């Protein structure tokens, strides 16, 4: 992020909450974990649609 982009971001009223959210999100990541495909959830979705 450039200095200009950083300054623009900090003008957002909720930027501190956004940064905090990002930090919490990063703490929840498991290094090397493979993310399931969207298709792998299809059968589960169907259980709730019916």
URQUIDA-V66258 format. One record per residue. RES is the residue in one letter. PSI is psi in whole degrees, 0 to 359 (NA if undefined). Layout:
res = {RES/RES}
psi = {PSI/PSI}
This chain:
res = {X/X/X/X/X/X/X/X/X/X/X/X/X/X/X/X/X/X/X/X/X/X/X/X/X/X/X/X/X/X/X/X/X/X/X/X/X/X/X/X/X/X/X/X/X/X/X/X/X/X}
psi = {131/167/319/315/321/318/320/316/318/347/343/132/328/23/325/321/322/318/317/317/316/320/316/320/316/325/336/358/143/118/130/355/132/131/129/153/160/322/332/344/359/313/326/318/318/329/327/342/327/NA}
